[in-house]
Amino acid sequence: MTLTEQEQLRAGGWFPVHRDVVRIEGPDAATFLQGQLSADVAGIEPGDAAWSLLLSPQGKVDAWLRLTRWDHDVYLADCDVGFGGLIDARLQRFKLRTKADIGVESDQWSFWGVRGPVEVHVEHDAGAPVLAVPVWWPGMVGYDLLAPAGTDVHIGVPQVTAEAAEAVRIECGVPAMGAELTDRTIPAEMGQWFIDASVSFTKGCYTGQELVARIDSRGGNVPRRLRGVVFDDVTDVDPAEVVGATVTVDGDDVGEVTSCAISDALGTMVGLAVVARAVQSPATASVHTADGELEAQVRELPLLGAAPGDEDT
């Protein structure tokens, strides 16, 4: 039986990844980043990486990024395409009397996304440094490969398209910058797994910490929550036309679709939406597009598989 690309990715596959990269280098880099990021930067060893939030002073999300310690005093912050300049500007604004150079160098690095419960044999140029850095997609295992641009890498599992990976991202409930994550986002709205993956509660102070700590102490109680949207037998609608559509439950507008794709596993269109806390999933919903109304269900995430740890309820 031939697998679809989405099924292949879940079984074991790779896809091209494009990320913006900001380099932070200098003797004060670690101390500076420790005061700016939610991750425990001091605990990242050379060759390792951690996911982190860069927050506004009010505790809203400026960026969700992965911080890799490439060398002793060299850190690489990678993020969704289009947001490297934001990270650069934000860090530059808070860099006062700090011995560290900061700059965007996205064209100097390459990424490959590897997913699925497989051991992957990677062949690459002799002497070329290639790091396997963590991803956290609920219900899946995997990692990204990071190497200097121009490194020739061969991965011993089938390649799938970025479009297939986008559908699986949505099924897993992984937020993207500019879609689920905006300057209005409170981190806890993305779910407990997101906090567990991105925040240290044992490190020292950092910008925006107060709101994150206060909400955590109250059990993660926030006005909105990231949820999945599963449409009723919809396969002939362009998912791009549904992004931004209003989600209605019991006659009330409770949110809008932020990402959308056709799921091979579920045989229908699926999406993500940040909806009002009052919505108890699963809930029958209507999604109002420019071309009409689509019936759907608001569900817990991930839509397939199981989340690491306890699910956010």
C-alpha positions as CSV (number, residue, x, y, z in Angstrom):
1,M,0.0,0.0,0.0
2,T,1.4,3.4,-1.0
3,L,1.5,6.0,1.7
4,T,0.4,9.5,1.1
5,E,3.1,12.2,1.9
6,Q,1.4,13.0,5.2
7,E,1.3,9.4,6.2
8,Q,5.0,9.0,5.1
9,L,6.0,11.9,7.3
10,R,4.3,10.3,10.3
11,A,6.0,7.0,9.5
12,G,9.4,8.5,8.9
13,G,10.3,11.2,6.4
14,W,11.9,14.6,5.9
15,F,10.9,17.9,4.3
16,P,12.7,21.2,3.5
17,V,12.6,23.8,6.2
18,H,13.1,27.5,5.9
19,R,13.9,29.5,9.1
20,D,15.2,32.9,9.8
21,V,18.4,32.9,11.9
22,V,19.7,35.6,14.3
23,R,23.3,35.1,15.5
24,I,24.2,36.4,19.0
25,E,28.0,36.2,19.7
26,G,30.3,37.5,22.4
27,P,31.5,37.1,26.0
28,D,28.2,38.5,27.4
29,A,25.9,36.6,25.0
30,A,24.8,34.0,27.5
31,T,24.1,36.4,30.4
32,F,22.3,38.8,28.1
33,L,20.1,36.1,26.6
34,Q,19.4,34.6,30.1
35,G,17.7,37.9,31.0
36,Q,15.7,38.1,27.7
37,L,14.4,34.6,27.1
38,S,12.1,32.3,28.9
39,A,14.4,29.2,28.5
40,D,17.3,28.5,30.9
41,V,20.1,29.7,28.6
42,A,22.7,28.8,31.2
43,G,21.8,25.1,30.9
44,I,22.3,24.9,27.1
45,E,25.6,23.2,26.4
46,P,27.5,23.7,23.1
47,G,25.8,21.6,20.4
48,D,22.5,21.6,22.3
49,A,19.3,23.7,21.8
50,A,16.2,24.7,23.6
51,W,12.8,26.3,22.6
52,S,12.1,29.7,24.1
53,L,9.8,32.7,24.1
54,L,10.9,36.2,23.6
55,L,8.3,38.3,25.4
56,S,7.3,41.9,25.6
57,P,7.6,43.6,29.0
58,Q,3.8,43.0,29.3
59,G,4.3,39.3,28.8
60,K,2.8,39.0,25.3
61,V,4.7,37.0,22.6
62,D,7.2,38.9,20.5
63,A,8.6,35.6,19.1
64,W,8.8,31.9,19.6
65,L,12.2,30.7,18.8
66,R,14.8,27.9,19.2
67,L,18.1,28.8,20.7
68,T,21.1,26.7,19.6
69,R,24.5,27.1,21.3
70,W,26.6,26.6,18.2
71,D,29.9,27.3,20.1
72,H,31.0,28.5,23.5
73,D,30.0,32.2,23.0
74,V,27.9,31.7,19.8
75,Y,24.2,31.3,19.9
76,L,21.8,31.0,16.9
77,A,18.1,31.9,17.4
78,D,16.0,30.4,14.6
79,C,12.3,31.3,14.0
80,D,9.6,31.2,11.4
81,V,10.4,33.0,8.2
82,G,9.7,36.8,8.3
83,F,10.4,37.2,12.0
84,G,14.2,37.3,12.3
85,G,14.3,41.0,11.9
86,L,11.8,41.4,14.7
87,I,14.0,39.3,17.0
88,D,17.1,41.3,16.0
89,A,15.4,44.6,16.6
90,R,14.0,43.5,19.9
91,L,17.3,42.2,21.2
92,Q,19.1,45.3,20.0
93,R,16.7,47.5,21.8
94,F,17.5,45.8,25.2
95,K,21.2,45.4,24.6
96,L,22.8,48.0,26.9
97,R,26.5,47.9,27.7
98,T,26.6,44.3,26.6
99,K,29.6,42.7,24.9
100,A,27.7,40.8,22.2
101,D,27.2,41.2,18.5
102,I,23.7,40.6,17.1
103,G,22.7,40.2,13.5
104,V,20.4,38.4,11.1
105,E,22.2,35.8,8.9
106,S,19.4,33.5,7.6
107,D,21.1,32.9,4.3
108,Q,24.1,31.4,6.0
109,W,22.2,28.4,7.5
110,S,20.2,25.4,6.2
111,F,17.5,23.2,7.9
112,W,15.9,19.9,7.2
113,G,12.9,18.6,9.1
114,V,12.9,14.9,10.1
115,R,9.8,13.4,11.6
116,G,8.6,9.9,12.6
117,P,9.7,7.0,14.9
118,V,12.8,6.1,12.8
119,E,16.5,6.1,13.2
120,V,17.9,8.2,10.4
121,H,21.2,7.7,8.7
122,V,22.5,11.1,7.6
123,E,25.4,11.5,5.1
124,H,27.0,14.9,4.7
125,D,30.3,16.5,3.7
126,A,33.3,15.3,5.5
127,G,34.1,17.7,8.4
128,A,30.8,19.7,8.0
129,P,29.1,20.3,11.3
130,V,25.5,19.1,11.3
131,L,23.5,19.3,14.5
132,A,20.2,17.5,15.2
133,V,18.1,20.1,17.2
134,P,14.8,19.4,18.9
135,V,11.3,20.0,17.7
136,W,8.2,19.4,19.8
137,W,5.2,18.4,17.8
138,P,2.6,16.9,20.2
139,G,1.8,13.3,19.1
140,M,5.0,13.0,17.1
141,V,8.7,12.5,17.4
142,G,11.4,14.2,15.4
143,Y,14.1,16.8,15.1
144,D,15.5,19.3,12.6
145,L,19.0,19.2,11.2
146,L,21.0,22.4,11.2
147,A,24.1,23.1,9.2
148,P,26.0,25.9,7.5
149,A,24.5,26.8,4.1
150,G,25.9,24.8,1.3
151,T,26.4,21.6,3.3
152,D,25.5,18.6,1.2
153,V,23.2,16.4,3.3
154,H,21.6,13.1,2.4
155,I,18.9,11.8,4.7
156,G,18.0,8.1,4.5
157,V,14.2,8.4,4.6
158,P,11.8,9.6,1.9
159,Q,11.3,13.3,1.2
160,V,7.8,14.9,1.4
161,T,6.7,18.4,0.6
162,A,6.5,21.4,2.9
163,E,2.7,21.3,2.2
164,A,2.4,17.8,3.7
165,A,4.4,19.0,6.7
166,E,2.1,22.0,7.1
167,A,-1.0,19.7,7.3
168,V,0.7,17.5,10.0
169,R,1.7,20.7,11.9
170,I,-1.9,21.6,12.1
171,E,-3.0,18.1,13.1
172,C,-0.4,18.3,16.0
173,G,-1.5,21.8,17.1
174,V,1.9,23.5,16.7
175,P,1.4,27.3,16.5
176,A,3.2,29.4,13.9
177,M,4.3,33.0,14.1
178,G,2.0,35.4,12.3
179,A,-0.9,32.9,12.5
180,E,-1.6,31.5,15.9
181,L,1.2,33.5,17.6
182,T,0.8,37.3,17.4
183,D,1.6,40.3,19.6
184,R,-1.8,39.7,21.3
185,T,-0.9,36.1,22.3
186,I,-0.5,35.1,26.0
187,P,1.8,32.1,26.0
188,A,-0.6,29.9,28.1
189,E,-3.2,30.2,25.4
190,M,-1.2,27.8,23.3
191,G,-1.5,24.9,25.8
192,Q,0.5,23.4,28.7
193,W,2.8,21.5,26.3
194,F,3.8,24.8,24.8
195,I,4.7,26.2,28.2
196,D,6.6,23.0,29.2
197,A,8.6,23.2,26.0
198,S,9.4,26.9,26.1
199,V,9.6,28.1,29.7
200,S,11.8,27.5,32.7
201,F,10.3,28.3,36.1
202,T,13.6,27.8,38.0
203,K,15.8,30.3,36.2
204,G,16.2,33.9,37.2
205,C,14.2,36.9,36.0
206,Y,13.7,37.7,32.4
207,T,11.6,40.2,30.4
208,G,7.9,39.4,30.5
209,Q,8.3,36.8,33.3
210,E,5.6,38.2,35.6
211,L,2.6,37.5,33.5
212,V,3.8,33.9,32.6
213,A,4.4,33.1,36.3
214,R,1.1,34.7,37.5
215,I,-1.0,32.7,35.0
216,D,0.9,29.5,35.8
217,S,0.3,29.9,39.5
218,R,-3.5,30.2,38.7
219,G,-3.5,27.0,36.7
220,G,-3.1,28.4,33.3
221,N,-6.5,30.1,33.3
222,V,-6.6,32.4,30.2
223,P,-9.5,33.9,28.2
224,R,-8.7,32.0,24.9
225,R,-7.2,28.7,24.0
226,L,-5.7,27.1,20.9
227,R,-8.0,24.4,19.6
228,G,-8.4,22.2,16.5
229,V,-11.2,22.7,13.9
230,V,-12.3,19.5,12.0
231,F,-14.7,20.3,9.2
232,D,-17.6,18.0,8.2
233,D,-16.5,16.1,5.0
234,V,-14.8,19.1,3.3
235,T,-12.2,18.3,0.7
236,D,-13.1,20.6,-2.2
237,V,-12.5,24.0,-0.6
238,D,-9.2,25.9,-0.9
239,P,-7.8,25.9,2.7
240,A,-6.2,29.3,2.1
241,E,-9.7,30.8,1.6
242,V,-10.8,29.6,5.1
243,V,-8.0,31.3,7.0
244,G,-9.4,34.3,8.8
245,A,-13.0,32.9,8.8
246,T,-15.1,33.4,11.9
247,V,-15.9,30.4,14.1
248,T,-19.3,30.5,15.7
249,V,-20.6,28.2,18.5
250,D,-24.2,28.4,19.7
251,G,-24.7,31.7,17.8
252,D,-21.6,33.4,19.4
253,D,-18.4,34.4,17.5
254,V,-15.7,32.6,19.5
255,G,-12.6,33.0,17.3
256,E,-11.3,32.7,13.8
257,V,-9.4,30.1,11.8
258,T,-5.7,30.9,11.8
259,S,-4.3,27.9,9.8
260,C,-6.0,25.4,7.5
261,A,-5.1,22.3,5.4
262,I,-6.6,19.0,4.1
263,S,-5.8,16.1,6.4
264,D,-5.3,12.8,4.7
265,A,-5.6,10.9,8.0
266,L,-9.0,12.4,8.8
267,G,-10.2,12.7,5.2
268,T,-11.4,16.3,5.6
269,M,-10.2,19.8,6.0
270,V,-8.7,20.7,9.4
271,G,-7.6,24.0,11.0
272,L,-6.4,25.8,14.1
273,A,-8.3,28.5,15.9
274,V,-7.8,30.4,19.1
275,V,-11.2,30.3,20.7
276,A,-12.9,31.6,23.8
277,R,-12.3,29.6,27.0
278,A,-16.1,29.1,27.4
279,V,-16.1,26.7,24.5
280,Q,-16.1,23.1,25.8
281,S,-14.7,20.8,23.2
282,P,-15.8,18.8,21.3
283,A,-18.3,21.5,20.2
284,T,-20.4,21.8,17.1
285,A,-19.4,25.0,15.2
286,S,-20.1,26.9,12.1
287,V,-17.2,28.6,10.1
288,H,-18.3,31.6,8.1
289,T,-16.2,32.1,4.9
290,A,-16.7,34.6,2.1
291,D,-18.4,31.8,0.0
292,G,-20.7,30.6,2.7
293,E,-21.0,28.6,5.9
294,L,-19.1,25.3,6.7
295,E,-20.1,23.0,9.5
296,A,-17.3,21.8,11.8
297,Q,-16.3,20.6,15.3
298,V,-14.0,22.4,17.7
299,R,-11.7,19.7,19.2
300,E,-8.8,19.3,21.6
301,L,-5.3,19.1,20.3
302,P,-3.5,17.1,18.9
303,L,-6.1,15.9,16.5
304,L,-4.1,12.6,16.1
305,G,-1.9,10.8,18.5
306,A,-1.3,11.9,22.1
307,A,0.3,15.0,23.5
308,P,3.4,14.6,25.7
309,G,2.4,14.7,29.3
310,D,-1.0,15.6,30.4
311,E,-3.3,17.2,27.9
312,D,-4.5,20.8,28.4
313,T,-8.1,20.8,29.3
